[in-house]
Amino acid sequence: MIVKSELDNLGVKYGSVELGQVELKGDISSEKLHQLKTALLKYGLELMEERKDILIERIKDLIVEMVHYQDELPKTKNSVYISEKLDYNYTYLATLFSEVTGITIEHYIISHKIERVKELLIYDELSLKEISYKLNYSSEAHLCGQFKKITGITPTIYKHLKNKRLIALDNVGIM
């Protein structure tokens, strides 16, 4: 609604306005483009013009959705899943992502998987074995090894430390 309102205020013709995307009808002057950028920044929104930046954001959004908001990760390879969802060659996506972000897509996925593991450990509803299955790890040992490599501690120690902090907070009457 904010984007539509600002486009209307500037007299910019547009087609569809969806989450994260606007279809402009015709050209927009550099002055109006600058005004639109300024207006959107007031609401914490950023206008991305570069197709590469947009594609990087789509990759990141897809990974976050895949890891954090699906019951189980796709059973296909990450490269196949991402390539099919975005309709681009995976080699191109991986190269572009690495050039722009400085990390690989796989490292980005691993980072998000570890964050998801932390969430699931705190909820304490699933065993490590169930978490490893849910997040497509080949084994519980593989999950634990990757967790330790990224965080410096094992999942069991992480869970223990979190529980200790929660107990300590509860004892002071904060919770």
N, C-alpha and C positions, 0 to 999 in steps of 0.2 A: 504494500500500500504506500509506503514511504517513497519507494522508487517511482511508482506511477505518479504520485503527487508531484515529485520534483521534475519528472519528465514533462508533465502537463504544465507546470509553472514556467518551464523554459520554452514551451512550445515545440518540443521535440516529438516527432511522430514515431510511434513504436507499434509493434505487433504484440506478441506474447511477452508477458512478464512472469517468469517462474522463479522459484527459489534459485538464486545464484546466476540467473541468465536473463538477458533482455534482448529481444529481437528489434533492432532499429530499422525503420523504414526510411531509406535514403541516407544521405550524408549528414554529418553534424559538424558545425564549425568548431575550430579549435577553441574559440572563446566560450561557446556553449558547453563544450566538453570540459573545459576548466571550471566553469560554473557548476556543472553537474558533479564533478569530483569534489569540489569544495562543499557543496550542499550535502552530499552523501557522507562525507567525513564527519559532519556534525552529529550524525546518527551512528557513527562507528562503522560505517560501511566503506569499502574500498572498491574503486572501479579498476578492473583489470582489463587492459587493452590487448596485451600480448597474448597471442594464442598459446604460446609455450607456458606462460604463467597459468593460464586457465586450465590447460591440460594437466599441469602439475597438481593444481588444486583438486581436479577431478580424480587423479590417482590417489591423493591423500584421503579424500572423502570416501572413495571406494574401499580403501584399506580400513579406515576407521569403522565404516559400516560393517564390513566383513568380519572384523575381529570383535568389535564391541556390541553390535546390535543383532547379530544372527545367533540362533541357538547353537549351531555348530558351524565350523568353517567348511567351505566347500571341499569336497573330497578330491577335486581335480588339483593339478599343480597350480600354484599361485600365478605363475606366468601365463598359463592358459586361461585361467579365470579372469585376470586383469585384461588380457588382450581381447578376449571375447566381449567383456562388458563394455570396454571403451572403443572397440572396433579399430584397434591400431596394432601394428606389429610390435611384439613385446620387446624386441631388441631396440627398436626406436624409443619406446617408452622408458626402458631401463637406462639407456644412454642419456636421454634428455633429463630424466630424474636425477641421475648422478651428477651431471654437469651443473644443474641449477641448485640442487640442495647440498651437494657435497657428500651424500651418503647413498648407498644402494637402496633399491626398492626392498630387497630382502631384509636389509638391516632395519629399515623403517617398519616392516611387518613384524620382525622379531621384537623390536622395542614396544610395539603396541600389544603383542601377545604377552610379553612380560608384565605390562601394566594390567592386562586383563587377568593374568594369573594372580597378581596382587589383590585385585578386586574380589576374585572368587575365593581366595584364601581368607580374606577378611569376613566375607559372608558366611564362611564355614559350613556350607551346605553340601559341598562335594569333596571327595577324597582327592589326593594328588593323582591317583590313577584315573579317576573320572575327569579331572581337569585336563590331564594330558590327552585323553581320548577326545574330549570336546574341542581342544585346540589343535588337533591333528599332529601331535607329537608321536614319534614312532614308539616311544616308551616313556615311562615315568622317569627313568634315569636320564634320558635325553632332555626332558623338561627341566629336571633339577640341575643338570650340567649347564644348560643355557641360562637358567635363572641366576645361578651363582656367577657365571661369567659376566653377566650384565650388571647384577646388583652387588656382587661381592659376598653375598651370604646365601645360604640354602633357603628353599621355601619354608622348611620347618622352623628355622631360626627366625625368618621374617614373620611368620605367623605367631610365634612365641613372643617376639618383641612387640607386635601389635597388640596382642592380648594383654601383655604386661602394662602397656601404656593406657589401654582402655580401663583396666582395673585401677590403675593409679588415679586416673581422672575421676572414676566413679567414687573412689574413696574420699576425694576432696569435695564431692557434691556438685561437680560441674555437670555431670551427665544426667 
